[in-house]
Amino acid sequence: MRPFGAARRILHALTRVGAPARLMGEEEGATFTASIQPVRGRQTERTGPWGIDRPGKAALYAPWDSVTARIQAGSRLCWQGRLYRVLQAQTLELAGEPLYVWGMLETEGEAQPWT
């Protein structure tokens, strides 16, 4: 895939602000670039459909590639020394071409040196 216009700018931004991540339980080369941002809680009692208003949740943004295409609910990943479990993942497309992967994550704690 050779991205065009806006797609190219989005991929560049995700790559520039991202950091290396690893899909756990996969082969050695299952690494990708990702940006993971904490989801801020709201002051209301209402919770979103994916637990958006609850602490311990984070949003994943990663350029689409052969590794990120395998991310699905239940997957685990490691990013900047923290472990996450994927609650939901979705590939966003532009003009029918995969562009990036968005996901809602739940923090699982600190990564151990051997994971």
MOPAC internal coordinates of N, CA, C and O (Angstrom, degrees):
PM7 1SCF
backbone

  N    0.0000 0     0.00 0     0.00 0    0    0    0
  C    1.4476 1     0.00 0     0.00 0    1    0    0
  C    1.5231 1   109.01 1     0.00 0    2    1    0
  O    1.2310 1   120.23 1   -50.63 1    3    2    1
  N    1.2822 1   117.16 1   129.37 1    3    2    1
  C    1.4549 1   122.38 1   174.57 1    5    3    2
  C    1.5222 1   107.48 1  -112.41 1    6    5    3
  O    1.2310 1   120.09 1   -76.78 1    7    6    5
  N    1.3533 1   117.44 1   103.22 1    7    6    5
  C    1.4510 1   120.03 1  -175.26 1    9    7    6
  C    1.5278 1   112.43 1   -65.91 1   10    9    7
  O    1.2310 1   120.71 1   -24.45 1   11   10    9
  N    1.3104 1   116.25 1   155.55 1   11   10    9
  C    1.4491 1   122.34 1  -177.86 1   13   11   10
  C    1.5204 1   110.32 1  -124.36 1   14   13   11
  O    1.2310 1   119.98 1   -26.40 1   15   14   13
  N    1.3434 1   117.65 1   153.60 1   15   14   13
  C    1.4571 1   124.71 1   172.36 1   17   15   14
  C    1.5088 1   115.74 1    39.93 1   18   17   15
  O    1.2310 1   121.30 1    64.30 1   19   18   17
  N    1.3431 1   115.11 1  -115.70 1   19   18   17
  C    1.4567 1   121.78 1  -176.74 1   21   19   18
  C    1.5265 1   111.25 1   -59.77 1   22   21   19
  O    1.2310 1   120.35 1   142.41 1   23   22   21
  N    1.3309 1   116.94 1   -37.59 1   23   22   21
  C    1.4635 1   120.43 1   179.43 1   25   23   22
  C    1.5215 1   110.66 1   -60.64 1   26   25   23
  O    1.2310 1   120.22 1   136.99 1   27   26   25
  N    1.3106 1   117.18 1   -43.01 1   27   26   25
  C    1.4568 1   121.16 1   179.74 1   29   27   26
  C    1.5323 1   110.60 1   -62.97 1   30   29   27
  O    1.2310 1   120.22 1   139.82 1   31   30   29
  N    1.3230 1   117.18 1   -40.18 1   31   30   29
  C    1.4714 1   120.66 1  -179.96 1   33   31   30
  C    1.5314 1   110.75 1   -66.95 1   34   33   31
  O    1.2310 1   120.32 1   139.89 1   35   34   33
  N    1.3303 1   116.99 1   -40.11 1   35   34   33
  C    1.4623 1   120.13 1   178.88 1   37   35   34
  C    1.5198 1   110.19 1   -64.76 1   38   37   35
  O    1.2310 1   119.75 1   134.28 1   39   38   37
  N    1.3217 1   118.08 1   -45.72 1   39   38   37
  C    1.4677 1   121.46 1   179.18 1   41   39   38
  C    1.5181 1   111.12 1   -62.08 1   42   41   39
  O    1.2310 1   120.13 1   139.35 1   43   42   41
  N    1.3156 1   117.36 1   -40.65 1   43   42   41
  C    1.4660 1   121.60 1   178.38 1   45   43   42
  C    1.5311 1   110.00 1   -62.58 1   46   45   43
  O    1.2310 1   120.00 1   135.58 1   47   46   45
  N    1.3225 1   117.61 1   -44.42 1   47   46   45
  C    1.4629 1   121.20 1  -179.53 1   49   47   46
  C    1.5243 1   111.28 1   -63.77 1   50   49   47
  O    1.2310 1   120.19 1   135.41 1   51   50   49
  N    1.3376 1   117.24 1   -44.59 1   51   50   49
  C    1.4630 1   119.86 1   179.86 1   53   51   50
  C    1.5227 1   111.28 1   -63.66 1   54   53   51
  O    1.2310 1   120.40 1   142.33 1   55   54   53
  N    1.3147 1   116.85 1   -37.67 1   55   54   53
  C    1.4638 1   120.91 1   178.92 1   57   55   54
  C    1.5190 1   110.56 1   -69.83 1   58   57   55
  O    1.2310 1   120.32 1   139.29 1   59   58   57
  N    1.3249 1   117.00 1   -40.71 1   59   58   57
  C    1.4627 1   121.61 1  -177.27 1   61   59   58
  C    1.5224 1   112.60 1   -67.47 1   62   61   59
  O    1.2310 1   119.72 1   139.02 1   63   62   61
  N    1.3298 1   118.15 1   -40.98 1   63   62   61
  C    1.4608 1   120.60 1  -176.85 1   65   63   62
  C    1.5190 1   112.79 1   -92.67 1   66   65   63
  O    1.2310 1   119.99 1   172.90 1   67   66   65
  N    1.3161 1   117.63 1    -7.10 1   67   66   65
  C    1.4547 1   121.19 1  -177.57 1   69   67   66
  C    1.5200 1   113.16 1   -82.53 1   70   69   67
  O    1.2310 1   121.78 1    -6.70 1   71   70   69
  N    1.3151 1   114.19 1   173.30 1   71   70   69
  C    1.4649 1   122.88 1   177.18 1   73   71   70
  C    1.5311 1   106.89 1  -138.86 1   74   73   71
  O    1.2310 1   120.17 1   -20.99 1   75   74   73
  N    1.3336 1   117.28 1   159.01 1   75   74   73
  C    1.4646 1   119.67 1  -179.18 1   77   75   74
  C    1.5340 1   112.72 1   -59.70 1   78   77   75
  O    1.2310 1   121.27 1   -41.05 1   79   78   77
  N    1.3084 1   115.17 1   138.95 1   79   78   77
  C    1.4694 1   122.63 1   176.44 1   81   79   78
  C    1.5266 1   107.40 1  -133.23 1   82   81   79
  O    1.2310 1   121.44 1   -17.61 1   83   82   81
  N    1.3280 1   114.85 1   162.39 1   83   82   81
  C    1.4645 1   119.10 1   179.89 1   85   83   82
  C    1.5152 1   109.56 1  -135.33 1   86   85   83
  O    1.2310 1   120.73 1   -47.49 1   87   86   85
  N    1.3134 1   116.20 1   132.51 1   87   86   85
  C    1.4548 1   122.78 1   175.16 1   89   87   86
  C    1.5198 1   106.78 1   -80.71 1   90   89   87
  O    1.2310 1   120.17 1   -62.55 1   91   90   89
  N    1.3204 1   117.29 1   117.45 1   91   90   89
  C    1.4612 1   122.32 1  -175.12 1   93   91   90
  C    1.5224 1   110.98 1   -74.06 1   94   93   91
  O    1.2310 1   120.88 1   -30.70 1   95   94   93
  N    1.3406 1   115.93 1   149.30 1   95   94   93
  C    1.4463 1   121.53 1   177.61 1   97   95   94
  C    1.5194 1   113.51 1    76.54 1   98   97   95
  O    1.2310 1   120.31 1  -168.78 1   99   98   97
  N    1.3103 1   117.01 1    11.22 1   99   98   97
  C    1.4605 1   122.26 1   179.92 1  101   99   98
  C    1.5270 1   108.97 1  -110.29 1  102  101   99
  O    1.2310 1   121.13 1    -3.88 1  103  102  101
  N    1.3151 1   115.45 1   176.12 1  103  102  101
  C    1.4603 1   120.03 1   178.31 1  105  103  102
  C    1.5314 1   110.63 1   -61.05 1  106  105  103
  O    1.2310 1   120.54 1   -13.15 1  107  106  105
  N    1.2964 1   116.57 1   166.85 1  107  106  105
  C    1.4603 1   123.62 1  -175.16 1  109  107  106
  C    1.5226 1   113.04 1   -53.33 1  110  109  107
  O    1.2310 1   119.44 1   142.24 1  111  110  109
  N    1.3124 1   118.67 1   -37.76 1  111  110  109
  C    1.4541 1   121.28 1  -175.02 1  113  111  110
  C    1.5166 1   115.32 1   -86.96 1  114  113  111
  O    1.2310 1   119.07 1  -161.81 1  115  114  113
  N    1.3308 1   119.39 1    18.19 1  115  114  113
  C    1.4582 1   122.09 1  -175.84 1  117  115  114
  C    1.5272 1   110.65 1   -84.18 1  118  117  115
  O    1.2310 1   120.47 1  -120.86 1  119  118  117
  N    1.3251 1   116.71 1    59.14 1  119  118  117
  C    1.4593 1   121.54 1   178.45 1  121  119  118
  C    1.5220 1   109.38 1  -113.24 1  122  121  119
  O    1.2310 1   121.32 1   -24.50 1  123  122  121
  N    1.3095 1   115.09 1   155.50 1  123  122  121
  C    1.4540 1   121.58 1  -179.24 1  125  123  122
  C    1.5202 1   108.83 1  -157.71 1  126  125  123
  O    1.2310 1   120.23 1   -11.38 1  127  126  125
  N    1.3076 1   117.16 1   168.62 1  127  126  125
  C    1.4543 1   122.54 1   177.19 1  129  127  126
  C    1.5199 1   108.29 1   -94.76 1  130  129  127
  O    1.2310 1   120.51 1   -45.66 1  131  130  129
  N    1.3364 1   116.62 1   134.34 1  131  130  129
  C    1.4600 1   120.42 1  -178.68 1  133  131  130
  C    1.5145 1   110.91 1  -145.64 1  134  133  131
  O    1.2310 1   121.56 1   -24.57 1  135  134  133
  N    1.2976 1   114.62 1   155.43 1  135  134  133
  C    1.4589 1   122.43 1   169.17 1  137  135  134
  C    1.5200 1   105.96 1  -120.52 1  138  137  135
  O    1.2310 1   120.82 1   -55.43 1  139  138  137
  N    1.3203 1   116.04 1   124.57 1  139  138  137
  C    1.4602 1   121.24 1   179.33 1  141  139  138
  C    1.5173 1   107.63 1  -120.35 1  142  141  139
  O    1.2310 1   121.34 1   -55.31 1  143  142  141
  N    1.3141 1   115.04 1   124.69 1  143  142  141
  C    1.4599 1   121.41 1  -176.37 1  145  143  142
  C    1.5174 1   110.09 1  -119.98 1  146  145  143
  O    1.2310 1   119.86 1   -44.75 1  147  146  145
  N    1.3382 1   117.87 1   135.25 1  147  146  145
  C    1.4671 1   119.12 1   176.67 1  149  147  146
  C    1.5208 1   109.85 1   -63.87 1  150  149  147
  O    1.2310 1   121.07 1   -32.98 1  151  150  149
  N    1.3118 1   115.57 1   147.02 1  151  150  149
  C    1.4609 1   121.15 1   176.56 1  153  151  150
  C    1.5224 1   106.69 1   -95.41 1  154  153  151
  O    1.2310 1   121.02 1   -58.03 1  155  154  153
  N    1.2901 1   115.66 1   121.97 1  155  154  153
  C    1.4616 1   121.27 1  -177.77 1  157  155  154
  C    1.5188 1   111.04 1   -77.31 1  158  157  155
  O    1.2310 1   121.03 1   -42.68 1  159  158  157
  N    1.3217 1   115.63 1   137.32 1  159  158  157
  C    1.4559 1   120.17 1   177.07 1  161  159  158
  C    1.5131 1   111.13 1   -74.49 1  162  161  159
  O    1.2310 1   120.99 1   -21.38 1  163  162  161
  N    1.3060 1   115.71 1   158.62 1  163  162  161
  C    1.4635 1   121.88 1   176.24 1  165  163  162
  C    1.5164 1   108.98 1  -103.82 1  166  165  163
  O    1.2310 1   120.54 1   -14.83 1  167  166  165
  N    1.2991 1   116.57 1   165.17 1  167  166  165
  C    1.4588 1   121.63 1  -178.58 1  169  167  166
  C    1.5256 1   112.40 1   -84.62 1  170  169  167
  O    1.2310 1   119.74 1  -176.29 1  171  170  169
  N    1.3056 1   118.11 1     3.71 1  171  170  169
  C    1.4666 1   120.86 1  -178.27 1  173  171  170
  C    1.5213 1   110.66 1   -99.56 1  174  173  171
  O    1.2310 1   121.22 1   -10.12 1  175  174  173
  N    1.3081 1   115.27 1   169.88 1  175  174  173
  C    1.4659 1   121.38 1   177.66 1  177  175  174
  C    1.5183 1   112.01 1   -80.31 1  178  177  175
  O    1.2310 1   120.06 1   161.84 1  179  178  177
  N    1.3435 1   117.48 1   -18.16 1  179  178  177
  C    1.4645 1   122.51 1  -175.05 1  181  179  178
  C    1.5250 1   111.75 1   -67.78 1  182  181  179
  O    1.2310 1   120.16 1   -40.50 1  183  182  181
  N    1.3225 1   117.29 1   139.50 1  183  182  181
  C    1.4571 1   121.00 1   174.01 1  185  183  182
  C    1.5144 1   108.87 1  -117.17 1  186  185  183
  O    1.2310 1   120.88 1   -32.82 1  187  186  185
  N    1.3144 1   115.91 1   147.18 1  187  186  185
  C    1.4595 1   121.32 1  -179.75 1  189  187  186
  C    1.5109 1   111.81 1   -78.61 1  190  189  187
  O    1.2310 1   120.52 1    -6.67 1  191  190  189
  N    1.3274 1   116.60 1   173.33 1  191  190  189
  C    1.4688 1   120.50 1  -176.12 1  193  191  190
  C    1.5296 1   113.63 1   -65.35 1  194  193  191
  O    1.2310 1   119.49 1   157.18 1  195  194  193
  N    1.3298 1   118.58 1   -22.82 1  195  194  193
  C    1.4662 1   120.74 1  -179.85 1  197  195  194
  C    1.5180 1   110.97 1  -113.98 1  198  197  195
  O    1.2310 1   120.27 1  -160.12 1  199  198  197
  N    1.2992 1   117.09 1    19.88 1  199  198  197
  C    1.4526 1   119.84 1  -179.14 1  201  199  198
  C    1.5061 1   112.11 1    76.74 1  202  201  199
  O    1.2310 1   119.88 1  -151.90 1  203  202  201
  N    1.3241 1   117.84 1    28.10 1  203  202  201
  C    1.4539 1   122.15 1  -174.82 1  205  203  202
  C    1.5213 1   111.94 1   -59.95 1  206  205  203
  O    1.2310 1   119.91 1   148.89 1  207  206  205
  N    1.3053 1   117.77 1   -31.11 1  207  206  205
  C    1.4594 1   120.93 1  -175.60 1  209  207  206
  C    1.5273 1   113.09 1   -90.58 1  210  209  207
  O    1.2310 1   119.53 1  -173.80 1  211  210  209
  N    1.3072 1   118.50 1     6.20 1  211  210  209
  C    1.4564 1   120.93 1  -176.31 1  213  211  210
  C    1.5281 1   111.69 1  -104.00 1  214  213  211
  O    1.2310 1   119.90 1   -33.81 1  215  214  213
  N    1.3188 1   117.80 1   146.19 1  215  214  213
  C    1.4712 1   119.59 1   177.48 1  217  215  214
  C    1.5263 1   110.99 1   -67.09 1  218  217  215
  O    1.2310 1   120.95 1   -21.07 1  219  218  217
  N    1.3237 1   115.78 1   158.93 1  219  218  217
  C    1.4583 1   120.77 1   179.08 1  221  219  218
  C    1.5123 1   113.55 1    85.58 1  222  221  219
  O    1.2310 1   120.09 1  -173.51 1  223  222  221
  N    1.3240 1   117.44 1     6.49 1  223  222  221
  C    1.4619 1   121.42 1   179.13 1  225  223  222
  C    1.5280 1   109.38 1  -105.59 1  226  225  223
  O    1.2310 1   121.03 1   -26.63 1  227  226  225
  N    1.3126 1   115.63 1   153.37 1  227  226  225
  C    1.4583 1   121.70 1   179.79 1  229  227  226
  C    1.5221 1   108.94 1  -147.77 1  230  229  227
  O    1.2310 1   121.13 1   -23.83 1  231  230  229
  N    1.3247 1   115.45 1   156.17 1  231  230  229
  C    1.4591 1   121.56 1   178.17 1  233  231  230
  C    1.5251 1   109.04 1  -107.58 1  234  233  231
  O    1.2310 1   120.80 1   -43.51 1  235  234  233
  N    1.3167 1   116.07 1   136.49 1  235  234  233
  C    1.4599 1   123.57 1   179.67 1  237  235  234
  C    1.5254 1   109.46 1  -105.11 1  238  237  235
  O    1.2310 1   120.86 1   -44.28 1  239  238  237
  N    1.3185 1   115.95 1   135.72 1  239  238  237
  C    1.4638 1   122.68 1   171.83 1  241  239  238
  C    1.5263 1   106.24 1  -132.12 1  242  241  239
  O    1.2310 1   120.19 1   -56.03 1  243  242  241
  N    1.3282 1   117.23 1   123.97 1  243  242  241
  C    1.4647 1   120.83 1  -178.42 1  245  243  242
  C    1.5194 1   109.83 1  -146.59 1  246  245  243
  O    1.2310 1   120.02 1   -41.35 1  247  246  245
  N    1.3451 1   117.57 1   138.65 1  247  246  245
  C    1.4636 1   119.33 1   174.93 1  249  247  246
  C    1.5299 1   109.53 1   -58.86 1  250  249  247
  O    1.2310 1   120.61 1   -37.49 1  251  250  249
  N    1.3182 1   116.44 1   142.51 1  251  250  249
  C    1.4597 1   120.91 1  -179.81 1  253  251  250
  C    1.5211 1   109.76 1   -72.33 1  254  253  251
  O    1.2310 1   120.62 1   -47.78 1  255  254  253
  N    1.3268 1   116.42 1   132.22 1  255  254  253
  C    1.4647 1   122.55 1   172.50 1  257  255  254
  C    1.5234 1   107.73 1  -156.24 1  258  257  255
  O    1.2310 1   120.43 1     7.94 1  259  258  257
  N    1.3184 1   116.79 1  -172.06 1  259  258  257
  C    1.4675 1   120.19 1  -175.67 1  261  259  258
  C    1.5270 1   112.54 1   -65.31 1  262  261  259
  O    1.2310 1   119.66 1   153.24 1  263  262  261
  N    1.3282 1   118.25 1   -26.76 1  263  262  261
  C    1.4678 1   120.85 1   178.26 1  265  263  262
  C    1.5244 1   109.89 1   -81.02 1  266  265  263
  O    1.2310 1   119.87 1   129.09 1  267  266  265
  N    1.3287 1   117.86 1   -50.91 1  267  266  265
  C    1.4609 1   119.77 1  -176.99 1  269  267  266
  C    1.5255 1   111.91 1   -66.71 1  270  269  267
  O    1.2310 1   119.86 1   157.96 1  271  270  269
  N    1.3104 1   117.87 1   -22.04 1  271  270  269
  C    1.4646 1   120.87 1   176.66 1  273  271  270
  C    1.5291 1   110.98 1   -65.02 1  274  273  271
  O    1.2310 1   119.92 1   159.37 1  275  274  273
  N    1.3445 1   117.76 1   -20.63 1  275  274  273
  C    1.4703 1   121.73 1  -179.56 1  277  275  274
  C    1.5309 1   113.19 1   -90.64 1  278  277  275
  O    1.2310 1   119.87 1   174.79 1  279  278  277
  N    1.3279 1   117.85 1    -5.21 1  279  278  277
  C    1.4644 1   120.13 1   179.97 1  281  279  278
  C    1.5193 1   108.99 1   -70.93 1  282  281  279
  O    1.2310 1   121.10 1   -49.95 1  283  282  281
  N    1.3393 1   115.49 1   130.05 1  283  282  281
  C    1.4570 1   121.29 1   179.96 1  285  283  282
  C    1.5241 1   109.15 1  -148.13 1  286  285  283
  O    1.2310 1   120.68 1    -9.10 1  287  286  285
  N    1.3215 1   116.31 1   170.90 1  287  286  285
  C    1.4584 1   120.84 1   177.76 1  289  287  286
  C    1.5245 1   108.87 1   -55.15 1  290  289  287
  O    1.2310 1   121.12 1   -47.82 1  291  290  289
  N    1.3279 1   115.46 1   132.18 1  291  290  289
  C    1.4604 1   121.12 1  -179.05 1  293  291  290
  C    1.5171 1   113.52 1    97.02 1  294  293  291
  O    1.2310 1   119.78 1   162.11 1  295  294  293
  N    1.3302 1   118.02 1   -17.89 1  295  294  293
  C    1.4687 1   120.46 1   176.76 1  297  295  294
  C    1.5146 1   109.46 1   -63.69 1  298  297  295
  O    1.2310 1   120.96 1   -26.12 1  299  298  297
  N    1.3112 1   115.77 1   153.88 1  299  298  297
  C    1.4630 1   121.31 1   175.38 1  301  299  298
  C    1.5161 1   107.80 1  -120.03 1  302  301  299
  O    1.2310 1   121.05 1   -36.19 1  303  302  301
  N    1.3308 1   115.61 1   143.81 1  303  302  301
  C    1.4531 1   118.99 1   177.32 1  305  303  302
  C    1.5158 1   110.62 1  -142.24 1  306  305  303
  O    1.2310 1   121.78 1   -21.19 1  307  306  305
  N    1.3107 1   114.19 1   158.81 1  307  306  305
  C    1.4596 1   122.60 1   179.83 1  309  307  306
  C    1.5232 1   107.83 1  -117.52 1  310  309  307
  O    1.2310 1   120.89 1   -48.38 1  311  310  309
  N    1.3439 1   115.91 1   131.62 1  311  310  309
  C    1.4636 1   121.51 1   179.98 1  313  311  310
  C    1.5110 1   108.12 1  -146.80 1  314  313  311
  O    1.2310 1   120.58 1   -56.69 1  315  314  313
  N    1.3058 1   116.50 1   123.31 1  315  314  313
  C    1.4672 1   124.08 1   179.23 1  317  315  314
  C    1.5310 1   112.67 1    48.46 1  318  317  315
  O    1.2310 1   121.02 1  -133.37 1  319  318  317
  N    1.3270 1   115.66 1    46.63 1  319  318  317
  C    1.4599 1   121.43 1   174.70 1  321  319  318
  C    1.5091 1   115.80 1    79.44 1  322  321  319
  O    1.2310 1   119.76 1  -173.34 1  323  322  321
  N    1.3153 1   118.07 1     6.66 1  323  322  321
  C    1.4601 1   121.67 1   178.99 1  325  323  322
  C    1.5233 1   110.42 1  -118.66 1  326  325  323
  O    1.2310 1   121.05 1   -32.69 1  327  326  325
  N    1.3228 1   115.59 1   147.31 1  327  326  325
  C    1.4606 1   121.79 1   176.55 1  329  327  326
  C    1.5236 1   109.58 1  -100.05 1  330  329  327
  O    1.2310 1   121.13 1   -38.93 1  331  330  329
  N    1.3242 1   115.44 1   141.07 1  331  330  329
  C    1.4622 1   122.24 1   179.20 1  333  331  330
  C    1.5202 1   109.74 1  -133.33 1  334  333  331
  O    1.2310 1   121.14 1   -32.21 1  335  334  333
  N    1.3248 1   115.43 1   147.79 1  335  334  333
  C    1.4673 1   122.18 1   171.56 1  337  335  334
  C    1.5218 1   107.02 1  -111.46 1  338  337  335
  O    1.2310 1   120.65 1   -46.31 1  339  338  337
  N    1.3217 1   116.36 1   133.69 1  339  338  337
  C    1.4603 1   121.51 1  -177.82 1  341  339  338
  C    1.5254 1   109.44 1   -81.03 1  342  341  339
  O    1.2310 1   120.55 1   -56.34 1  343  342  341
  N    1.3246 1   116.56 1   123.66 1  343  342  341
  C    1.4610 1   122.30 1   176.16 1  345  343  342
  C    1.5232 1   110.96 1   -89.22 1  346  345  343
  O    1.2310 1   121.07 1   143.65 1  347  346  345
  N    1.3267 1   115.57 1   -36.35 1  347  346  345
  C    1.4597 1   121.72 1   179.69 1  349  347  346
  C    1.5245 1   107.59 1  -155.41 1  350  349  347
  O    1.2310 1   120.31 1   -36.52 1  351  350  349
  N    1.3162 1   117.01 1   143.48 1  351  350  349
  C    1.4662 1   121.91 1   175.25 1  353  351  350
  C    1.5168 1   108.73 1  -139.79 1  354  353  351
  O    1.2310 1   121.42 1   -35.89 1  355  354  353
  N    1.3112 1   114.88 1   144.11 1  355  354  353
  C    1.4564 1   120.17 1  -178.69 1  357  355  354
  C    1.5223 1   108.94 1  -147.21 1  358  357  355
  O    1.2310 1   120.68 1   -43.10 1  359  358  357
  N    1.3315 1   116.31 1   136.90 1  359  358  357
  C    1.4562 1   121.63 1   174.67 1  361  359  358
  C    1.5179 1   108.07 1   -90.70 1  362  361  359
  O    1.2310 1   120.89 1   -55.46 1  363  362  361
  N    1.3339 1   115.91 1   124.54 1  363  362  361
  C    1.4567 1   120.89 1   176.75 1  365  363  362
  C    1.5032 1   108.84 1   -95.02 1  366  365  363
  O    1.2310 1   121.13 1   -41.29 1  367  366  365
  N    1.3206 1   115.45 1   138.71 1  367  366  365
  C    1.4608 1   121.41 1  -176.02 1  369  367  366
  C    1.5211 1   111.14 1  -118.64 1  370  369  367
  O    1.2310 1   121.43 1   -23.71 1  371  370  369
  N    1.3158 1   114.86 1   156.29 1  371  370  369
  C    1.4562 1   122.79 1   173.02 1  373  371  370
  C    1.5145 1   106.64 1  -132.03 1  374  373  371
  O    1.2310 1   120.51 1   -57.81 1  375  374  373
  N    1.3235 1   116.62 1   122.19 1  375  374  373
  C    1.4694 1   122.09 1  -178.34 1  377  375  374
  C    1.5253 1   111.24 1    53.96 1  378  377  375
  O    1.2310 1   120.49 1  -142.53 1  379  378  377
  N    1.3439 1   116.66 1    37.47 1  379  378  377
  C    1.4550 1   121.18 1   176.70 1  381  379  378
  C    1.5232 1   115.57 1    80.40 1  382  381  379
  O    1.2310 1   120.22 1  -179.87 1  383  382  381
  N    1.3261 1   117.19 1     0.13 1  383  382  381
  C    1.4654 1   121.50 1   179.50 1  385  383  382
  C    1.5308 1   109.62 1  -104.24 1  386  385  383
  O    1.2310 1   119.42 1   -46.03 1  387  386  385
  N    1.3507 1   118.70 1   133.97 1  387  386  385
  C    1.4633 1   120.57 1   176.25 1  389  387  386
  C    1.5221 1   109.89 1   -59.42 1  390  389  387
  O    1.2310 1   120.66 1   -46.62 1  391  390  389
  N    1.3267 1   116.33 1   133.38 1  391  390  389
  C    1.4560 1   120.71 1  -176.39 1  393  391  390
  C    1.5270 1   111.68 1  -114.19 1  394  393  391
  O    1.2310 1   120.95 1   122.33 1  395  394  393
  N    1.3382 1   115.79 1   -57.67 1  395  394  393
  C    1.4592 1   118.63 1   178.31 1  397  395  394
  C    1.5184 1   109.46 1  -152.51 1  398  397  395
  O    1.2310 1   121.67 1   -14.49 1  399  398  397
  N    1.3378 1   114.41 1   165.51 1  399  398  397
  C    1.4583 1   121.92 1   179.23 1  401  399  398
  C    1.5159 1   108.36 1  -107.88 1  402  401  399
  O    1.2310 1   121.39 1   -49.83 1  403  402  401
  N    1.3193 1   114.94 1   130.17 1  403  402  401
  C    1.4560 1   122.46 1   175.69 1  405  403  402
  C    1.5106 1   107.24 1  -112.73 1  406  405  403
  O    1.2310 1   120.30 1   -37.94 1  407  406  405
  N    1.3164 1   117.03 1   142.06 1  407  406  405
  C    1.4512 1   119.16 1   177.82 1  409  407  406
  C    1.5090 1   112.24 1  -149.25 1  410  409  407
  O    1.2310 1   120.78 1   -24.72 1  411  410  409
  N    1.3211 1   116.11 1   155.28 1  411  410  409
  C    1.4576 1   122.78 1   172.00 1  413  411  410
  C    1.5195 1   106.13 1  -105.78 1  414  413  411
  O    1.2310 1   120.91 1   -53.29 1  415  414  413
  N    1.3222 1   115.86 1   126.71 1  415  414  413
  C    1.4584 1   122.13 1  -174.28 1  417  415  414
  C    1.5177 1   111.23 1  -117.99 1  418  417  415
  O    1.2310 1   121.68 1   -19.64 1  419  418  417
  N    1.3155 1   114.39 1   160.36 1  419  418  417
  C    1.4561 1   121.92 1   172.77 1  421  419  418
  C    1.5247 1   106.78 1  -123.66 1  422  421  419
  O    1.2310 1   120.42 1   -49.62 1  423  422  421
  N    1.3236 1   116.80 1   130.38 1  423  422  421
  C    1.4614 1   119.35 1  -179.74 1  425  423  422
  C    1.5211 1   109.60 1   -70.98 1  426  425  423
  O    1.2310 1   121.51 1   -38.88 1  427  426  425
  N    1.3458 1   114.72 1   141.12 1  427  426  425
  C    1.4626 1   120.61 1   178.98 1  429  427  426
  C    1.5189 1   111.72 1  -115.26 1  430  429  427
  O    1.2310 1   119.76 1   174.29 1  431  430  429
  N    1.3171 1   118.07 1    -5.71 1  431  430  429
  C    1.4550 1   120.90 1   178.29 1  433  431  430
  C    1.5152 1   112.23 1   121.33 1  434  433  431
  O    1.2310 1   121.86 1    12.64 1  435  434  433
  N    1.3163 1   114.04 1  -167.36 1  435  434  433
  C    1.4572 1   120.98 1  -177.95 1  437  435  434
  C    1.5337 1   110.30 1   -79.75 1  438  437  435
  O    1.2310 1   121.16 1   -36.04 1  439  438  437
  N    1.3276 1   115.38 1   143.96 1  439  438  437
  C    1.4589 1   120.42 1   176.42 1  441  439  438
  C    1.5204 1   109.16 1   -76.28 1  442  441  439
  O    1.2310 1   120.57 1   -37.25 1  443  442  441
  N    1.3237 1   116.51 1   142.75 1  443  442  441
  C    1.4587 1   121.39 1   175.48 1  445  443  442
  C    1.5303 1   107.77 1   -86.34 1  446  445  443
  O    1.2310 1   119.41 1   -27.69 1  447  446  445
  N    1.3192 1   118.74 1   152.31 1  447  446  445
  C    1.4705 1   120.99 1  -177.97 1  449  447  446
  C    1.5265 1   113.72 1   -56.98 1  450  449  447
  O    1.2310 1   119.63 1   153.79 1  451  450  449
  N    1.3210 1   118.31 1   -26.21 1  451  450  449
  C    1.4659 1   120.91 1  -176.71 1  453  451  450
  C    1.5280 1   112.96 1   -92.67 1  454  453  451
  O    1.2310 1   119.16 1   179.25 1  455  454  453
  N    1.3567 1   119.21 1    -0.75 1  455  454  453
  C    1.4725 1   120.36 1   179.90 1  457  455  454
  C    1.5096 1   110.82 1   -90.49 1  458  457  455
  O    1.2310 1   120.10 1   180.00 1  459  458  457

